[in-house]
Amino acid sequence: NCIEVKPDSGPPERFIPRWIGGHPSQGGGPDKQMVAVLAKFKVGDRVKVSWIYETRKRVVGIEPAP
């Protein structure tokens, strides 16, 4: 459950959804809403990604790029 984005210049970068809810035994896991949004994009789609850094880049927003 991640997305790899190739910027106009530079190497591709991988983004994963934020972890929500603690340990998996307590219902924790990747942000289900973001996983659903990521599933709508196809390889080759141009996107604009919003992200934060929590031990790795976590995607918090994505939309089609102009």
All heavy atoms as a GROMACS GRO file, in nm:
protein
  513
    1ASN      N    1   0.083  -0.119   0.000
    1ASN     CA    2   0.000   0.000   0.000
    1ASN      C    3   0.087   0.125   0.000
    1ASN      O    4   0.102   0.192   0.101
    1ASN     CB    5  -0.093   0.002   0.120
    1ASN     CG    6  -0.192  -0.111   0.120
    1ASN    OD1    7  -0.229  -0.161   0.017
    1ASN    ND2    8  -0.236  -0.149   0.237
    2CYS      N    9   0.144   0.153  -0.115
    2CYS     CA   10   0.229   0.271  -0.127
    2CYS      C   11   0.214   0.325  -0.268
    2CYS      O   12   0.148   0.266  -0.352
    2CYS     CB   13   0.374   0.236  -0.097
    2CYS     SG   14   0.452   0.131  -0.221
    3ILE      N   15   0.276   0.440  -0.290
    3ILE     CA   16   0.278   0.498  -0.423
    3ILE      C   17   0.421   0.543  -0.450
    3ILE      O   18   0.488   0.597  -0.362
    3ILE     CB   19   0.178   0.614  -0.438
    3ILE    CG1   20   0.171   0.661  -0.584
    3ILE    CG2   21   0.210   0.729  -0.345
    3ILE    CD1   22   0.054   0.752  -0.613
    4GLU      N   23   0.470   0.515  -0.570
    4GLU     CA   24   0.603   0.560  -0.609
    4GLU      C   25   0.582   0.673  -0.710
    4GLU      O   26   0.510   0.656  -0.808
    4GLU     CB   27   0.682   0.444  -0.670
    4GLU     CG   28   0.828   0.477  -0.687
    4GLU     CD   29   0.910   0.354  -0.717
    4GLU    OE1   30   0.946   0.282  -0.623
    4GLU    OE2   31   0.938   0.332  -0.836
    5VAL      N   32   0.644   0.786  -0.681
    5VAL     CA   33   0.625   0.906  -0.762
    5VAL      C   34   0.758   0.945  -0.824
    5VAL      O   35   0.859   0.954  -0.755
    5VAL     CB   36   0.570   1.022  -0.675
    5VAL    CG1   37   0.557   1.150  -0.757
    5VAL    CG2   38   0.437   0.984  -0.613
    6LYS      N   39   0.757   0.968  -0.956
    6LYS     CA   40   0.877   1.012  -1.026
    6LYS      C   41   0.864   1.160  -1.050
    6LYS      O   42   0.778   1.205  -1.127
    6LYS     CB   43   0.888   0.938  -1.161
    6LYS     CG   44   0.996   0.991  -1.253
    6LYS     CD   45   1.126   0.920  -1.235
    6LYS     CE   46   1.230   0.953  -1.339
    6LYS     NZ   47   1.288   1.085  -1.329
    7PRO      N   48   0.946   1.241  -0.980
    7PRO     CA   49   0.940   1.386  -1.004
    7PRO      C   50   0.987   1.421  -1.145
    7PRO      O   51   1.047   1.338  -1.213
    7PRO     CB   52   1.033   1.444  -0.898
    7PRO     CG   53   1.114   1.332  -0.845
    7PRO     CD   54   1.046   1.204  -0.883
    8ASP      N   55   0.959   1.544  -1.188
    8ASP     CA   56   1.004   1.587  -1.321
    8ASP      C   57   1.154   1.573  -1.336
    8ASP      O   58   1.205   1.548  -1.444
    8ASP     CB   59   0.959   1.730  -1.348
    8ASP     CG   60   0.808   1.741  -1.365
    8ASP    OD1   61   0.745   1.642  -1.407
    8ASP    OD2   62   0.754   1.849  -1.337
    9SER      N   63   1.228   1.590  -1.226
    9SER     CA   64   1.372   1.566  -1.228
    9SER      C   65   1.410   1.493  -1.100
    9SER      O   66   1.360   1.524  -0.993
    9SER     CB   67   1.448   1.699  -1.240
    9SER     OG   68   1.422   1.781  -1.128
   10GLY      N   69   1.494   1.394  -1.112
   10GLY     CA   70   1.537   1.318  -0.996
   10GLY      C   71   1.480   1.178  -0.995
   10GLY      O   72   1.396   1.142  -1.078
   11PRO      N   73   1.525   1.099  -0.899
   11PRO     CA   74   1.481   0.959  -0.892
   11PRO      C   75   1.341   0.946  -0.832
   11PRO      O   76   1.293   1.036  -0.763
   11PRO     CB   77   1.585   0.896  -0.798
   11PRO     CG   78   1.629   1.009  -0.710
   11PRO     CD   79   1.626   1.131  -0.798
   12PRO      N   80   1.274   0.834  -0.858
   12PRO     CA   81   1.142   0.810  -0.798
   12PRO      C   82   1.151   0.808  -0.646
   12PRO      O   83   1.254   0.772  -0.589
   12PRO     CB   84   1.102   0.672  -0.850
   12PRO     CG   85   1.191   0.645  -0.965
   12PRO     CD   86   1.316   0.723  -0.942
   13GLU      N   87   1.041   0.847  -0.581
   13GLU     CA   88   1.032   0.844  -0.436
   13GLU      C   89   0.908   0.766  -0.396
   13GLU      O   90   0.805   0.776  -0.461
   13GLU     CB   91   1.024   0.986  -0.379
   13GLU     CG   92   1.148   1.068  -0.406
   13GLU     CD   93   1.144   1.201  -0.336
   13GLU    OE1   94   1.128   1.203  -0.212
   13GLU    OE2   95   1.154   1.303  -0.406
   14ARG      N   96   0.919   0.688  -0.289
   14ARG     CA   97   0.807   0.606  -0.242
   14ARG      C   98   0.742   0.672  -0.121
   14ARG      O   99   0.809   0.718  -0.030
   14ARG     CB  100   0.857   0.468  -0.204
   14ARG     CG  101   0.744   0.377  -0.156
   14ARG     CD  102   0.792   0.238  -0.139
   14ARG     NE  103   0.812   0.185  -0.273
   14ARG     CZ  104   0.857   0.065  -0.299
   14ARG    NH1  105   0.890  -0.015  -0.202
   14ARG    NH2  106   0.872   0.024  -0.423
   15PHE      N  107   0.609   0.674  -0.121
   15PHE     CA  108   0.530   0.730  -0.012
   15PHE      C  109   0.433   0.622   0.036
   15PHE      O  110   0.377   0.549  -0.046
   15PHE     CB  111   0.450   0.852  -0.060
   15PHE     CG  112   0.536   0.964  -0.108
   15PHE    CD1  113   0.578   0.970  -0.240
   15PHE    CD2  114   0.574   1.066  -0.022
   15PHE    CE1  115   0.657   1.075  -0.286
   15PHE    CE2  116   0.653   1.171  -0.066
   15PHE     CZ  117   0.694   1.175  -0.198
   16ILE      N  118   0.414   0.614   0.167
   16ILE     CA  119   0.320   0.519   0.223
   16ILE      C  120   0.220   0.595   0.310
   16ILE      O  121   0.252   0.702   0.362
   16ILE     CB  122   0.390   0.409   0.305
   16ILE    CG1  123   0.464   0.466   0.424
   16ILE    CG2  124   0.484   0.328   0.218
   16ILE    CD1  125   0.522   0.362   0.517
   17PRO      N  126   0.098   0.542   0.326
   17PRO     CA  127   0.000   0.609   0.413
   17PRO      C  128   0.046   0.610   0.559
   17PRO      O  129   0.127   0.526   0.600
   17PRO     CB  130  -0.126   0.523   0.397
   17PRO     CG  131  -0.109   0.451   0.268
   17PRO     CD  132   0.040   0.428   0.256
   18ARG      N  133  -0.006   0.703   0.635
   18ARG     CA  134   0.023   0.710   0.778
   18ARG      C  135  -0.031   0.586   0.847
   18ARG      O  136  -0.129   0.528   0.806
   18ARG     CB  137  -0.042   0.834   0.840
   18ARG     CG  138   0.014   0.962   0.784
   18ARG     CD  139  -0.055   1.082   0.841
   18ARG     NE  140  -0.010   1.098   0.981
   18ARG     CZ  141  -0.067   1.178   1.068
   18ARG    NH1  142  -0.169   1.249   1.033
   18ARG    NH2  143  -0.021   1.187   1.189
   19TRP      N  144   0.035   0.548   0.956
   19TRP     CA  145  -0.011   0.438   1.039
   19TRP      C  146  -0.109   0.496   1.140
   19TRP      O  147  -0.078   0.592   1.210
   19TRP     CB  148   0.107   0.373   1.111
   19TRP     CG  149   0.068   0.245   1.178
   19TRP    CD1  150   0.020   0.231   1.305
   19TRP    CD2  151   0.072   0.115   1.122
   19TRP    NE1  152  -0.006   0.099   1.332
   19TRP    CE2  153   0.025   0.025   1.220
   19TRP    CE3  154   0.109   0.065   0.998
   19TRP    CZ2  155   0.017  -0.111   1.199
   19TRP    CZ3  156   0.102  -0.071   0.978
   19TRP    CH2  157   0.055  -0.158   1.077
   20ILE      N  158  -0.227   0.439   1.148
   20ILE     CA  159  -0.333   0.489   1.235
   20ILE      C  160  -0.375   0.380   1.335
   20ILE      O  161  -0.391   0.265   1.296
   20ILE     CB  162  -0.457   0.530   1.152
   20ILE    CG1  163  -0.422   0.630   1.042
   20ILE    CG2  164  -0.571   0.580   1.240
   20ILE    CD1  165  -0.390   0.768   1.089
   21GLY      N  166  -0.396   0.415   1.461
   21GLY     CA  167  -0.461   0.326   1.555
   21GLY      C  168  -0.375   0.233   1.637
   21GLY      O  169  -0.427   0.142   1.698
   22GLY      N  170  -0.246   0.252   1.640
   22GLY     CA  171  -0.162   0.169   1.726
   22GLY      C  172  -0.128   0.033   1.668
   22GLY      O  173  -0.120   0.015   1.547
   23HIS      N  174  -0.112  -0.064   1.756
   23HIS     CA  175  -0.071  -0.200   1.718
   23HIS      C  176  -0.180  -0.268   1.635
   23HIS      O  177  -0.298  -0.247   1.659
   23HIS     CB  178  -0.044  -0.280   1.846
   23HIS     CG  179   0.030  -0.406   1.820
   23HIS    ND1  180  -0.034  -0.523   1.788
   23HIS    CD2  181   0.162  -0.434   1.820
   23HIS    CE1  182   0.055  -0.618   1.769
   23HIS    NE2  183   0.175  -0.566   1.788
   24PRO      N  184  -0.139  -0.353   1.537
   24PRO     CA  185  -0.240  -0.421   1.455
   24PRO      C  186  -0.343  -0.501   1.537
   24PRO      O  187  -0.460  -0.507   1.500
   24PRO     CB  188  -0.157  -0.516   1.368
   24PRO     CG  189  -0.025  -0.447   1.356
   24PRO     CD  190  -0.003  -0.380   1.490
   25SER      N  191  -0.302  -0.556   1.649
   25SER     CA  192  -0.396  -0.632   1.732
   25SER      C  193  -0.504  -0.542   1.793
   25SER      O  194  -0.607  -0.589   1.839
   25SER     CB  195  -0.324  -0.708   1.843
   25SER     OG  196  -0.265  -0.616   1.935
   26GLN      N  197  -0.478  -0.410   1.793
   26GLN     CA  198  -0.574  -0.313   1.845
   26GLN      C  199  -0.642  -0.238   1.732
   26GLN      O  200  -0.699  -0.131   1.753
   26GLN     CB  201  -0.502  -0.215   1.938
   26GLN     CG  202  -0.439  -0.282   2.058
   26GLN     CD  203  -0.348  -0.188   2.134
   26GLN    OE1  204  -0.284  -0.101   2.076
   26GLN    NE2  205  -0.342  -0.206   2.264
   27GLY      N  206  -0.633  -0.291   1.611
   27GLY     CA  207  -0.700  -0.229   1.497
   27GLY      C  208  -0.613  -0.132   1.418
   27GLY      O  209  -0.660  -0.069   1.325
   28GLY      N  210  -0.486  -0.120   1.455
   28GLY     CA  211  -0.398  -0.028   1.385
   28GLY      C  212  -0.360  -0.077   1.247
   28GLY      O  213  -0.362  -0.197   1.220
   29GLY      N  214  -0.326   0.016   1.161
   29GLY     CA  215  -0.283  -0.018   1.026
   29GLY      C  216  -0.272   0.108   0.942
   29GLY      O  217  -0.294   0.218   0.991
   30PRO      N  218  -0.237   0.089   0.814
   30PRO     CA  219  -0.229   0.205   0.726
   30PRO      C  220  -0.363   0.277   0.718
   30PRO      O  221  -0.469   0.213   0.726
   30PRO     CB  222  -0.193   0.145   0.590
   30PRO     CG  223  -0.138   0.010   0.619
   30PRO     CD  224  -0.204  -0.035   0.745
   31ASP      N  225  -0.360   0.408   0.705
   31ASP     CA  226  -0.480   0.491   0.694
   31ASP      C  227  -0.568   0.437   0.581
   31ASP      O  228  -0.534   0.447   0.463
   31ASP     CB  229  -0.438   0.634   0.667
   31ASP     CG  230  -0.552   0.732   0.650
   31ASP    OD1  231  -0.667   0.689   0.630
   31ASP    OD2  232  -0.525   0.853   0.658
   32LYS      N  233  -0.680   0.376   0.617
   32LYS     CA  234  -0.768   0.310   0.519
   32LYS      C  235  -0.823   0.408   0.415
   32LYS      O  236  -0.840   0.372   0.299
   32LYS     CB  237  -0.881   0.238   0.590
   32LYS     CG  238  -0.833   0.117   0.669
   32LYS     CD  239  -0.949   0.050   0.742
   32LYS     CE  240  -0.903  -0.075   0.812
   32LYS     NZ  241  -0.857  -0.059   0.946
   33GLN      N  242  -0.853   0.529   0.456
   33GLN     CA  243  -0.905   0.628   0.360
   33GLN      C  244  -0.799   0.661   0.255
   33GLN      O  245  -0.830   0.669   0.136
   33GLN     CB  246  -0.948   0.755   0.432
   33GLN     CG  247  -1.074   0.737   0.512
   33GLN     CD  248  -1.115   0.865   0.584
   33GLN    OE1  249  -1.030   0.937   0.636
   33GLN    NE2  250  -1.244   0.893   0.586
   34MET      N  251  -0.673   0.677   0.297
   34MET     CA  252  -0.567   0.709   0.201
   34MET      C  253  -0.538   0.588   0.112
   34MET      O  254  -0.514   0.604  -0.008
   34MET     CB  255  -0.440   0.754   0.273
   34MET     CG  256  -0.328   0.795   0.178
   34MET     SD  257  -0.373   0.918   0.052
   34MET     CE  258  -0.417   1.057   0.154
   35VAL      N  259  -0.544   0.467   0.166
   35VAL     CA  260  -0.524   0.347   0.085
   35VAL      C  261  -0.628   0.343  -0.027
   35VAL      O  262  -0.596   0.315  -0.143
   35VAL     CB  263  -0.530   0.219   0.171
   35VAL    CG1  264  -0.535   0.094   0.085
   35VAL    CG2  265  -0.411   0.213   0.267
   36ALA      N  266  -0.753   0.376   0.006
   36ALA     CA  267  -0.860   0.377  -0.094
   36ALA      C  268  -0.836   0.484  -0.200
   36ALA      O  269  -0.859   0.462  -0.319
   36ALA     CB  270  -0.996   0.399  -0.027
   37VAL      N  271  -0.788   0.601  -0.158
   37VAL     CA  272  -0.759   0.709  -0.254
   37VAL      C  273  -0.644   0.668  -0.346
   37VAL      O  274  -0.651   0.687  -0.468
   37VAL     CB  275  -0.727   0.840  -0.180
   37VAL    CG1  276  -0.676   0.946  -0.276
   37VAL    CG2  277  -0.849   0.891  -0.105
   38LEU      N  278  -0.539   0.609  -0.290
   38LEU     CA  279  -0.424   0.568  -0.372
   38LEU      C  280  -0.466   0.465  -0.477
   38LEU      O  281  -0.413   0.465  -0.589
   38LEU     CB  282  -0.314   0.510  -0.283
   38LEU     CG  283  -0.242   0.607  -0.190
   38LEU    CD1  284  -0.142   0.532  -0.103
   38LEU    CD2  285  -0.174   0.719  -0.267
   39ALA      N  286  -0.559   0.379  -0.443
   39ALA     CA  287  -0.603   0.273  -0.535
   39ALA      C  288  -0.668   0.330  -0.662
   39ALA      O  289  -0.676   0.260  -0.763
   39ALA     CB  290  -0.699   0.179  -0.463
   40LYS      N  291  -0.713   0.453  -0.658
   40LYS     CA  292  -0.780   0.514  -0.773
   40LYS      C  293  -0.682   0.561  -0.881
   40LYS      O  294  -0.723   0.587  -0.994
   40LYS     CB  295  -0.866   0.632  -0.727
   40LYS     CG  296  -0.980   0.591  -0.636
   40LYS     CD  297  -1.056   0.712  -0.586
   40LYS     CE  298  -1.164   0.670  -0.488
   40LYS     NZ  299  -1.237   0.784  -0.434
   41PHE      N  300  -0.555   0.574  -0.847
   41PHE     CA  301  -0.456   0.623  -0.943
   41PHE      C  302  -0.392   0.507  -1.018
   41PHE      O  303  -0.377   0.397  -0.965
   41PHE     CB  304  -0.350   0.707  -0.872
   41PHE     CG  305  -0.403   0.840  -0.824
   41PHE    CD1  306  -0.455   0.854  -0.698
   41PHE    CD2  307  -0.403   0.949  -0.909
   41PHE    CE1  308  -0.507   0.975  -0.654
   41PHE    CE2  309  -0.454   1.072  -0.867
   41PHE     CZ  310  -0.505   1.083  -0.739
   42LYS      N  311  -0.354   0.534  -1.144
   42LYS     CA  312  -0.290   0.434  -1.228
   42LYS      C  313  -0.146   0.477  -1.256
   42LYS      O  314  -0.112   0.596  -1.250
   42LYS     CB  315  -0.364   0.422  -1.361
   42LYS     CG  316  -0.510   0.385  -1.350
   42LYS     CD  317  -0.578   0.374  -1.486
   42LYS     CE  318  -0.558   0.489  -1.578
   42LYS     NZ  319  -0.639   0.604  -1.579
   43VAL      N  320  -0.063   0.380  -1.289
   43VAL     CA  321   0.075   0.408  -1.330
   43VAL      C  322   0.070   0.505  -1.446
   43VAL      O  323  -0.007   0.487  -1.541
   43VAL     CB  324   0.149   0.277  -1.370
   43VAL    CG1  325   0.285   0.309  -1.430
   43VAL    CG2  326   0.164   0.186  -1.249
   44GLY      N  327   0.149   0.610  -1.438
   44GLY     CA  328   0.154   0.710  -1.544
   44GLY      C  329   0.072   0.834  -1.515
   44GLY      O  330   0.089   0.936  -1.582
   45ASP      N  331  -0.021   0.828  -1.417
   45ASP     CA  332  -0.098   0.947  -1.380
   45ASP      C  333  -0.003   1.051  -1.321
   45ASP      O  334   0.087   1.018  -1.244
   45ASP     CB  335  -0.204   0.914  -1.274
   45ASP     CG  336  -0.323   0.838  -1.330
   45ASP    OD1  337  -0.337   0.828  -1.453
   45ASP    OD2  338  -0.402   0.787  -1.247
   46ARG      N  339  -0.024   1.176  -1.358
   46ARG     CA  340   0.051   1.286  -1.297
   46ARG      C  341  -0.023   1.326  -1.171
   46ARG      O  342  -0.145   1.340  -1.171
   46ARG     CB  343   0.063   1.404  -1.393
   46ARG     CG  344   0.155   1.374  -1.511
   46ARG     CD  345   0.176   1.493  -1.600
   46ARG     NE  346   0.224   1.612  -1.533
   46ARG     CZ  347   0.353   1.639  -1.504
   46ARG    NH1  348   0.445   1.554  -1.536
   46ARG    NH2  349   0.385   1.752  -1.444
   47VAL      N  350   0.051   1.342  -1.060
   47VAL     CA  351  -0.010   1.373  -0.932
   47VAL      C  352   0.068   1.481  -0.859
   47VAL      O  353   0.184   1.507  -0.888
   47VAL     CB  354  -0.019   1.247  -0.841
   47VAL    CG1  355  -0.108   1.142  -0.903
   47VAL    CG2  356   0.118   1.190  -0.810
   48LYS      N  357   0.002   1.542  -0.764
   48LYS     CA  358   0.062   1.636  -0.671
   48LYS      C  359   0.043   1.574  -0.532
   48LYS      O  360  -0.070   1.547  -0.492
   48LYS     CB  361  -0.009   1.771  -0.679
   48LYS     CG  362   0.043   1.873  -0.582
   48LYS     CD  363  -0.036   2.003  -0.598
   48LYS     CE  364   0.002   2.102  -0.490
   48LYS     NZ  365  -0.080   2.223  -0.499
   49VAL      N  366   0.152   1.549  -0.460
   49VAL     CA  367   0.147   1.478  -0.333
   49VAL      C  368   0.176   1.573  -0.217
   49VAL      O  369   0.270   1.652  -0.223
   49VAL     CB  370   0.250   1.362  -0.332
   49VAL    CG1  371   0.253   1.293  -0.197
   49VAL    CG2  372   0.220   1.263  -0.442
   50SER      N  373   0.096   1.565  -0.112
   50SER     CA  374   0.124   1.632   0.015
   50SER      C  375   0.176   1.524   0.109
   50SER      O  376   0.120   1.414   0.112
   50SER     CB  377  -0.003   1.692   0.074
   50SER     OG  378  -0.061   1.784  -0.015
   51TRP      N  379   0.281   1.554   0.184
   51TRP     CA  380   0.337   1.450   0.270
   51TRP      C  381   0.397   1.509   0.396
   51TRP      O  382   0.422   1.628   0.404
   51TRP     CB  383   0.440   1.366   0.195
   51TRP     CG  384   0.554   1.444   0.137
   51TRP    CD1  385   0.556   1.505   0.015
   51TRP    CD2  386   0.681   1.470   0.197
   51TRP    NE1  387   0.676   1.568  -0.004
   51TRP    CE2  388   0.756   1.547   0.108
   51TRP    CE3  389   0.738   1.435   0.318
   51TRP    CZ2  390   0.884   1.589   0.135
   51TRP    CZ3  391   0.868   1.478   0.345
   51TRP    CH2  392   0.938   1.554   0.252
   52ILE      N  393   0.418   1.422   0.494
   52ILE     CA  394   0.488   1.456   0.618
   52ILE      C  395   0.596   1.351   0.638
   52ILE      O  396   0.595   1.246   0.572
   52ILE     CB  397   0.392   1.461   0.739
   52ILE    CG1  398   0.323   1.327   0.760
   52ILE    CG2  399   0.290   1.572   0.722
   52ILE    CD1  400   0.241   1.319   0.887
   53TYR      N  401   0.687   1.377   0.728
   53TYR     CA  402   0.793   1.280   0.756
   53TYR      C  403   0.779   1.228   0.898
   53TYR      O  404   0.791   1.304   0.994
   53TYR     CB  405   0.931   1.344   0.736
   53TYR     CG  406   1.041   1.243   0.734
   53TYR    CD1  407   1.077   1.182   0.616
   53TYR    CD2  408   1.108   1.207   0.851
   53TYR    CE1  409   1.177   1.087   0.613
   53TYR    CE2  410   1.208   1.113   0.849
   53TYR     CZ  411   1.243   1.052   0.730
   53TYR     OH  412   1.342   0.957   0.728
   54GLU      N  413   0.748   1.098   0.912
   54GLU     CA  414   0.741   1.028   1.040
   54GLU      C  415   0.820   0.898   1.022
   54GLU      O  416   0.765   0.797   0.982
   54GLU     CB  417   0.597   0.990   1.076
   54GLU     CG  418   0.504   1.103   1.100
   54GLU     CD  419   0.361   1.054   1.125
   54GLU    OE1  420   0.322   0.946   1.078
   54GLU    OE2  421   0.290   1.126   1.193
   55THR      N  422   0.948   0.900   1.045
   55THR     CA  423   1.040   0.788   1.020
   55THR      C  424   1.053   0.754   0.873
   55THR      O  425   1.147   0.690   0.834
   55THR     CB  426   1.007   0.660   1.100
   55THR    OG1  427   0.885   0.603   1.056
   55THR    CG2  428   1.001   0.687   1.249
   56ARG      N  429   0.957   0.793   0.792
   56ARG     CA  430   0.962   0.786   0.646
   56ARG      C  431   0.854   0.878   0.592
   56ARG      O  432   0.771   0.925   0.666
   56ARG     CB  433   0.945   0.643   0.594
   56ARG     CG  434   0.816   0.576   0.632
   56ARG     CD  435   0.808   0.434   0.578
   56ARG     NE  436   0.922   0.355   0.614
   56ARG     CZ  437   0.921   0.249   0.693
   56ARG    NH1  438   0.808   0.206   0.744
   56ARG    NH2  439   1.031   0.184   0.718
   57LYS      N  440   0.856   0.903   0.464
   57LYS     CA  441   0.756   0.992   0.406
   57LYS      C  442   0.621   0.926   0.409
   57LYS      O  443   0.604   0.815   0.361
   57LYS     CB  444   0.794   1.029   0.262
   57LYS     CG  445   0.916   1.117   0.256
   57LYS     CD  446   0.952   1.149   0.114
   57LYS     CE  447   1.075   1.237   0.111
   57LYS     NZ  448   1.119   1.262  -0.027
   58ARG      N  449   0.522   0.996   0.465
   58ARG     CA  450   0.385   0.946   0.475
   58ARG      C  451   0.294   1.036   0.392
   58ARG      O  452   0.288   1.156   0.414
   58ARG     CB  453   0.335   0.950   0.620
   58ARG     CG  454   0.424   0.881   0.720
   58ARG     CD  455   0.410   0.732   0.711
   58ARG     NE  456   0.489   0.670   0.817
   58ARG     CZ  457   0.484   0.544   0.848
   58ARG    NH1  458   0.403   0.464   0.782
   58ARG    NH2  459   0.558   0.494   0.944
   59VAL      N  460   0.225   0.977   0.294
   59VAL     CA  461   0.134   1.054   0.210
   59VAL      C  462   0.010   1.091   0.290
   59VAL      O  463  -0.048   1.008   0.357
   59VAL     CB  464   0.100   0.978   0.079
   59VAL    CG1  465   0.026   0.850   0.106
   59VAL    CG2  466   0.020   1.064  -0.016
   60VAL      N  467  -0.024   1.218   0.289
   60VAL     CA  468  -0.143   1.266   0.360
   60VAL      C  469  -0.241   1.333   0.264
   60VAL      O  470  -0.350   1.369   0.304
   60VAL     CB  471  -0.105   1.363   0.476
   60VAL    CG1  472  -0.028   1.288   0.583
   60VAL    CG2  473  -0.027   1.482   0.426
   61GLY      N  474  -0.203   1.348   0.138
   61GLY     CA  475  -0.292   1.407   0.039
   61GLY      C  476  -0.238   1.379  -0.100
   61GLY      O  477  -0.117   1.373  -0.119
   62ILE      N  478  -0.326   1.360  -0.196
   62ILE     CA  479  -0.285   1.339  -0.334
   62ILE      C  480  -0.399   1.383  -0.424
   62ILE      O  481  -0.516   1.367  -0.388
   62ILE     CB  482  -0.245   1.193  -0.360
   62ILE    CG1  483  -0.185   1.176  -0.500
   62ILE    CG2  484  -0.360   1.098  -0.334
   62ILE    CD1  485  -0.115   1.042  -0.521
   63GLU      N  486  -0.364   1.440  -0.535
   63GLU     CA  487  -0.465   1.487  -0.631
   63GLU      C  488  -0.405   1.485  -0.770
   63GLU      O  489  -0.282   1.484  -0.784
   63GLU     CB  490  -0.512   1.628  -0.596
   63GLU     CG  491  -0.398   1.729  -0.598
   63GLU     CD  492  -0.438   1.865  -0.544
   63GLU    OE1  493  -0.479   1.872  -0.427
   63GLU    OE2  494  -0.426   1.962  -0.620
   64PRO      N  495  -0.487   1.480  -0.872
   64PRO     CA  496  -0.434   1.487  -1.009
   64PRO      C  497  -0.358   1.618  -1.027
   64PRO      O  498  -0.400   1.722  -0.976
   64PRO     CB  499  -0.559   1.483  -1.096
   64PRO     CG  500  -0.665   1.421  -1.011
   64PRO     CD  501  -0.632   1.462  -0.872
   65ALA      N  502  -0.249   1.611  -1.098
   65ALA     CA  503  -0.171   1.732  -1.126
   65ALA      C  504  -0.222   1.795  -1.256
   65ALA      O  505  -0.274   1.726  -1.343
   65ALA     CB  506  -0.024   1.697  -1.140
   66PRO      N  507  -0.208   1.925  -1.265
   66PRO     CA  508  -0.254   1.992  -1.388
   66PRO      C  509  -0.169   1.954  -1.508
   66PRO      O  510  -0.062   1.910  -1.499
   66PRO     CB  511  -0.238   2.141  -1.355
   66PRO     CG  512  -0.155   2.150  -1.233
   66PRO     CD  513  -0.156   2.015  -1.168
   0.00000   0.00000   0.00000
